[in-house]
């Protein structure tokens, strides 16, 4: 690989700070909110996770691309990040079951990426200043890029679930399974569907703005609200859906954005974090069992823990041990619980898989 052919490229932050590097893959310009992920592995899962839609991903791991790509490791059908920022990009890969290089994967999907960036400096900067909009580009007119960047919407107040949700309902799993689940697709990951199907669930996946009546017509045993990108506050129809499910005391499980929707449906506040949590090494404590879990997380918004603690119908079930933010909750007299992390990602590797079993147990109790 002739590395010298790659153009000079820049990372420009919303406050005017510039970092220089080299372009990888497609030449051009891409905008989004810059955030960093601390995972050492799983880059393909990260790039295809719909929750990252609208974000430029900075990897804190020094090497990206060293084990290639495999179609079995995607969380959706296409790359969802707006762009990639990394330190060292590996054009060669070594893994027996890899099917292609990450470079070819990026080129096929027209992703703009930049390497040879001092990622430690960028992470330290945005840790202090907070997540902000950014642009990566092979263009050299910085003043023009600054003007374009000013027009990029900020993540606060931005509804993005409609951009990644399915347009039509579809089915996943064995129709002869023991349980039927209606899942709201706010940006659902394939591995969530795999975990439900593994537990004898036949899932019908619905678009982000589906009504309760439509989802209930499937005659499900339980309801699931998925992860997804953007601010949960604008998703009023999803909040109304959650209210109706809870009012009828039907089994309900929410992950990440779905967790935030459940909170808003009950008058509990969500807010945008300074940086967010993104990685596969986040420590969470289960307050019910007293056990710790190593979790995968990807969120820039969070439910206000004090609101949950003061709500008569809710109980805090999990906390993030790094900053004491809310990581899980359940309703005291309703068949509803949710978490702010990804049990299907299995970084523990099995620390959090019990949450899917808990959902099935709640369904069994409801059916009785």
Rosetta blueprint (number, residue, H / E / L):
1 X L
2 X L
3 X H
4 X H
5 X H
6 X L
7 X L
8 X E
9 X E
10 X E
11 X E
12 X E
13 X E
14 X L
15 X L
16 X L
17 X L
18 X E
19 X E
20 X E
21 X E
22 X E
23 X E
24 X E
25 X E
26 X L
27 X L
28 X L
29 X E
30 X E
31 X E
32 X E
33 X E
34 X E
35 X E
36 X E
37 X E
38 X L
39 X L
40 X L
41 X L
42 X L
43 X H
44 X H
45 X H
46 X H
47 X H
48 X L
49 X L
50 X H
51 X H
52 X H
53 X L
54 X L
55 X E
56 X E
57 X E
58 X E
59 X E
60 X L
61 X L
62 X L
63 X E
64 X E
65 X L
66 X L
67 X L
68 X L
69 X E
70 X L
71 X H
72 X H
73 X H
74 X L
75 X L
76 X L
77 X L
78 X L
79 X L
80 X L
81 X L
82 X L
83 X E
84 X E
85 X E
86 X L
87 X L
88 X E
89 X E
90 X L
91 X L
92 X L
93 X L
94 X L
95 X L
96 X L
97 X L
98 X L
99 X L
100 X E
101 X L
102 X H
103 X H
104 X H
105 X H
106 X H
107 X H
108 X H
109 X L
110 X L
111 X L
112 X E
113 X E
114 X E
115 X E
116 X L
117 X L
118 X L
119 X H
120 X H
121 X H
122 X H
123 X H
124 X H
125 X H
126 X H
127 X H
128 X H
129 X H
130 X L
131 X L
132 X E
133 X E
134 X E
135 X E
136 X E
137 X E
138 X L
139 X L
140 X L
141 X L
142 X H
143 X H
144 X H
145 X H
146 X H
147 X H
148 X H
149 X H
150 X H
151 X L
152 X L
153 X L
154 X L
155 X L
156 X L
157 X L
158 X L
159 X E
160 X L
161 X H
162 X H
163 X H
164 X H
165 X L
166 X L
167 X L
168 X L
169 X L
170 X E
171 X E
172 X E
173 X L
174 X L
175 X L
176 X L
177 X L
178 X L
179 X E
180 X E
181 X E
182 X E
183 X E
184 X E
185 X L
186 X L
187 X L
188 X L
189 X L
190 X H
191 X H
192 X H
193 X H
194 X H
195 X H
196 X H
197 X H
198 X H
199 X L
200 X L
201 X E
202 X E
203 X E
204 X E
205 X E
206 X E
207 X L
208 X L
209 X L
210 X L
211 X L
212 X H
213 X H
214 X H
215 X H
216 X H
217 X L
218 X L
219 X L
220 X L
221 X L
222 X E
223 X E
224 X E
225 X E
226 X L
227 X L
228 X L
229 X L
230 X E
231 X L
232 X L
233 X L
234 X L
235 X L
236 X H
237 X H
238 X H
239 X H
240 X H
241 X H
242 X H
243 X H
244 X H
245 X H
246 X H
247 X H
248 X L
249 X L
250 X L
251 X L
252 X E
253 X E
254 X E
255 X E
256 X L
257 X H
258 X H
259 X H
260 X H
261 X H
262 X H
263 X H
264 X H
265 X H
266 X L
267 X L
268 X L
269 X L
270 X E
271 X E
272 X E
273 X E
274 X E
275 X E
276 X E
277 X E
278 X E
279 X E
280 X E
281 X E
282 X E
283 X E
284 X E
285 X E
286 X E
287 X L
288 X L
289 X L
290 X L
291 X L
292 X E
293 X E
294 X E
295 X E
296 X E
297 X E
298 X E
299 X E
300 X E
301 X E
302 X E
303 X E
304 X L
305 X H
306 X H
307 X H
308 X H
309 X H
310 X L
311 X L
312 X L
313 X L
314 X E
315 X E
316 X E
317 X E
318 X E
319 X E
320 X E
321 X L
322 X L
323 X L
324 X L
325 X L
326 X E
327 X E
328 X E
329 X E
330 X E
331 X E
332 X L
333 X L
334 X L
335 X L
336 X E
337 X E
338 X E
339 X E
340 X L
341 X L
342 X E
343 X H
344 X H
345 X H
346 X L
347 X L
348 X L
349 X L
350 X L
351 X L
352 X L
353 X L
354 X H
355 X H
356 X H
357 X H
358 X H
359 X H
360 X H
361 X H
362 X H
363 X H
364 X H
365 X H
366 X H
367 X H
368 X L
